[in-house]
């Protein structure tokens, strides 16, 4: 996998952004159902944070699929699932990380019935998946680094 310079630059920006967002897992792990329900600012920040993480992972998947000369699937979920079949990523990661698209869709489209258990599950279990994504992209970037 040899990303062009502009693709490398995009991947670097996405990884920097994603690492910054992941640093907030500890902060959001402290949010309770009651706090989420009562504090509009916390609710908005938590929901936007999840959207940012999932959207960034979709952007990463699209770049990698382009680098691999694969078509871009018609849905975000399919793009993330397809990422799991590219070099450096496992099918398990692609399957697991694609599951969060449905939560992102609930949040992005302002569905009234946002279920706290899905948000709680994201906070409790998503961080390792996104760390694996970051490590996979860093491996690609390292392997494709221009020689000095």
PEURKA-V19601 format. One record per helix or strand of 2 or more residues. SS is the DSSP state (~ for helix, > for strand). FROM is the first residue (numbers start at 1). TO is the last residue. Records with the same first field share a line. If there is no record, write none. Layout:
SS->FROM-TO + FROM-TO
This chain:
~->5-22 + 25-29 + 33-38 + 40-67 + 76-83 + 91-98 + 100-108 + 116-125 + 127-143
